[in-house]
């Protein structure tokens, strides 16, 4: 399992996150890059969220708890009351380290006093990952209530796949050592920022994906015309439409096609449409 500590060693996940944030197509970054692991910073070095690797388990599940409510509003901002501002960001990957677009993330949490809104939808909301597999949640640091450490609840579901129900935790919380549900693999990376806090966490879902390809030979690729049959070696732009195996697909992010990236194999690049 590949990890990063405060020694300055840069992991492959660090490179991937930086490239995604810069707007690069994830598959281009992943060319020739094997297993990836979640970036860690700070003093605490717990067991990692499983490395994004064909041989490792996905992000572990946890109990739903008694306060989940379906039909939350679609929104990524849950600033429904007083408290310390918290921004959580990250990516959702499949088993071959490829980001997954259109993943549902349904968050719910306690307010600053440790209470859940069971009549309405305060501090509840769902969103979907973007074309690059990213998500951002703006909320507050949840309060404490008896028996539990500080945490966020979330359900994560890739299109057409089972739901992962789990919880996210904060490092250096005194109650982490006494909460029987606490799992260090679910620790977020958290830092202070501008009077609030910023957190990062990457989910790895049990979604089969084609392993990362080897780089294609250098040279000038052929630009794909709109429509037509998917062809390896052509450059596709977001929004381009192709057919493959008699099925139509829409390109989600710009890339140069290569063998192994046929539309059914890479949901991060193509969706049926």
C-alpha positions in Angstrom: 0.0 0.0 0.0 1.5 3.3 -1.1 1.4 6.2 1.4 2.8 9.6 2.0 4.0 11.1 5.2 5.4 14.5 6.2 8.9 13.5 5.0 8.2 15.1 1.6 7.8 11.8 -0.3 5.3 12.4 -3.1 2.9 9.6 -3.8 1.3 8.8 -7.1 -2.1 9.8 -5.7 -0.6 13.3 -5.0 0.3 13.6 -8.7 -3.1 12.4 -9.7 -5.0 14.8 -7.4 -2.8 17.7 -8.6 -3.4 16.9 -12.2 -7.1 16.5 -11.8 -7.3 19.8 -9.9 -5.4 21.4 -12.8 -8.0 20.1 -15.3 -5.9 17.4 -16.9 -7.7 14.4 -18.2 -7.3 11.7 -15.5 -6.5 8.8 -18.0 -3.5 10.8 -19.3 -2.2 11.2 -15.8 -2.7 7.5 -15.2 -0.7 6.3 -18.1 1.9 3.9 -16.8 0.9 4.7 -13.2 0.2 1.6 -11.0 -1.4 1.5 -7.6 -2.4 4.9 -6.0 -2.9 5.7 -2.3 -4.7 8.5 -0.5 -2.5 11.5 0.4 -1.9 11.9 4.1 -0.6 15.0 5.8 0.0 16.0 9.4 1.2 14.2 12.4 -1.2 11.2 12.5 -0.4 8.2 10.3 -3.2 5.7 10.7 -4.0 2.8 8.5 -4.9 4.3 5.1 -8.1 4.3 3.2 -7.3 1.3 1.0 -5.0 2.0 -1.8 -6.6 2.3 -5.2 -5.3 -1.1 -6.4 -6.8 -4.2 -8.1 -5.7 -6.2 -5.1 -7.0 -4.0 -2.2 -10.4 -3.7 -0.6 -12.6 -0.6 -1.3 -13.4 2.0 1.3 -14.9 0.2 4.3 -18.6 0.4 5.1 -20.0 1.5 8.5 -23.5 1.4 10.0 -26.1 3.8 8.9 -27.2 4.9 12.4 -30.7 6.0 13.4 -30.8 9.4 11.8 -30.7 8.8 8.0 -33.6 10.3 6.0 -34.1 9.7 2.3 -35.0 12.3 -0.3 -32.6 15.0 0.9 -32.3 18.1 -1.3 -29.7 18.2 -4.0 -27.1 20.6 -2.8 -23.4 20.7 -1.9 -23.7 23.5 0.8 -25.1 22.5 4.2 -24.5 25.8 6.1 -27.8 25.5 7.9 -26.7 27.0 11.2 -23.9 28.3 13.3 -20.6 26.5 13.6 -17.0 26.4 12.3 -17.0 26.3 8.5 -15.8 23.0 7.0 -15.1 22.2 3.4 -14.6 18.5 2.4 -13.3 17.7 -1.0 -12.0 14.6 -2.8 -12.5 12.1 -5.6 -14.4 8.8 -6.1 -12.3 6.1 -7.8 -13.1 2.5 -8.9 -10.8 -0.5 -8.4 -8.4 0.5 -11.2 -7.8 4.0 -9.9 -10.0 5.6 -12.5 -12.3 8.4 -11.3 -16.1 7.8 -11.6 -18.5 10.4 -12.8 -22.1 10.7 -11.7 -21.6 9.1 -8.3 -24.3 9.9 -5.8 -23.0 11.2 -2.4 -25.7 11.7 0.2 -24.3 13.5 3.4 -26.0 14.0 6.8 -24.6 15.1 10.1 -25.3 16.6 13.5 -25.5 20.4 14.0 -23.0 22.3 16.2 -24.9 21.1 19.4 -24.7 17.4 18.3 -28.4 17.2 17.3 -29.9 15.8 14.0 -32.8 17.4 12.3 -35.3 14.6 12.1 -38.3 16.7 10.9 -36.6 18.6 8.1 -33.4 18.5 6.1 -31.0 20.8 8.0 -27.4 19.5 7.5 -28.6 17.0 4.9 -28.0 17.0 1.2 -26.9 15.0 -1.8 -24.8 15.7 -4.9 -23.1 13.9 -7.8 -19.4 13.7 -8.7 -18.3 15.7 -11.8 -16.8 14.3 -14.9 -13.4 14.1 -13.2 -14.9 12.1 -10.2 -14.6 15.1 -7.8 -16.9 16.3 -5.1 -17.0 19.3 -2.7 -19.1 19.6 0.4 -19.4 22.9 2.3 -20.8 22.5 5.8 -19.8 23.0 9.5 -17.8 20.9 11.9 -20.4 18.7 13.5 -21.0 18.8 17.2 -20.6 15.9 19.7 -23.2 13.8 21.4 -22.9 11.1 24.0 -21.1 7.9 23.0 -19.7 9.1 19.7 -16.7 11.0 18.3 -17.0 13.7 15.7 -18.1 12.3 12.4 -20.0 12.8 9.1 -22.3 10.2 7.5 -22.4 9.5 3.8 -23.9 7.1 1.3 -21.9 6.7 -1.9 -23.4 5.0 -5.0 -21.9 4.7 -8.5 -24.4 4.5 -11.3 -26.0 1.1 -11.3 -23.9 -0.2 -8.4 -24.7 -1.0 -4.7 -24.7 1.7 -2.1 -21.7 2.1 0.2 -22.8 3.5 3.6 -20.0 4.8 5.7 -18.8 7.5 8.1 -15.9 10.0 7.9 -13.8 11.0 11.0 -11.6 13.8 12.2 -7.9 13.3 13.3 -6.7 14.0 16.8 -10.2 13.9 18.4 -10.0 12.7 22.0 -13.1 10.5 21.5 -11.5 8.6 18.6 -10.0 6.2 21.2 -13.3 5.5 23.0 -15.8 5.4 20.2 -16.4 1.7 19.3 -17.4 2.6 15.7 -14.3 4.6 15.0 -12.2 3.3 12.1 -8.8 4.9 11.4 -9.1 4.0 7.7 -11.9 6.5 7.5 -10.0 9.5 8.8 -10.1 12.6 6.7 -7.0 14.8 6.2 -7.9 18.0 7.9 -6.2 21.4 8.3 -7.1 24.9 9.5 -7.8 27.4 6.8 -9.0 31.0 7.0 -10.9 30.7 10.2 -12.5 27.4 9.1 -11.2 23.9 8.3 -10.5 22.1 5.1 -10.7 18.3 4.8 -9.9 15.8 2.1 -11.0 12.2 1.5 -11.0 9.9 -1.5 -13.5 7.1 -1.8 -12.6 3.8 -3.5 -15.7 1.9 -4.6 -16.0 -1.8 -5.5 -16.5 -0.9 -9.2 -14.6 -3.1 -11.7 -12.5 -1.1 -14.2 -10.0 -1.8 -16.9 -6.4 -1.5 -15.5 -4.4 1.5 -16.5 -3.1 1.2 -20.1 0.5 1.6 -21.2 1.2 4.9 -23.0 0.5 5.1 -26.7 3.5 5.8 -29.0 4.3 9.4 -29.5 3.1 11.1 -32.6 0.2 13.3 -33.8 -3.1 11.7 -33.1 -6.0 11.9 -35.5 -8.7 14.2 -34.4 -12.1 12.4 -34.3 -14.9 13.9 -36.3 -18.2 14.3 -34.5 -20.0 11.0 -34.4 -18.6 7.9 -36.1 -17.3 4.7 -34.6 -15.0 4.8 -31.6 -11.4 4.4 -32.8 -8.2 4.0 -30.9 -5.6 6.7 -31.5 -8.2 9.5 -32.1 -8.6 12.5 -29.9 -12.0 13.1 -28.4 -13.4 16.3 -26.9 -16.0 16.5 -24.1 -19.4 16.2 -25.8 -18.3 14.1 -28.8 -20.6 11.3 -29.7 -19.5 7.9 -30.9 -20.9 4.4 -31.4 -19.3 1.2 -30.1 -20.8 -2.3 -30.4 -24.0 -0.7 -31.7 -24.4 1.5 -28.7 -24.1 5.3 -28.6 -21.8 7.1 -26.1 -21.1 10.7 -25.1 -17.5 11.7 -24.2 -17.2 13.1 -20.7 -13.7 14.5 -20.8 -11.1 15.2 -23.5 -8.6 12.4 -24.1 -6.8 10.4 -26.8 -8.3 7.0 -27.2 -6.2 3.9 -26.8 -6.9 0.1 -26.8 -8.5 -0.9 -23.5 -10.4 2.4 -23.2 -13.4 1.3 -25.2 -16.5 3.2 -24.0 -18.0 0.3 -21.9 -14.7 -0.1 -20.0 -14.2 3.5 -18.9 -17.2 5.2 -17.3 -15.0 8.1 -16.4 -14.7 8.9 -20.1 -17.9 7.8 -21.7 -21.6 7.5 -20.8 -24.3 5.9 -22.7 -26.3 8.5 -24.6 
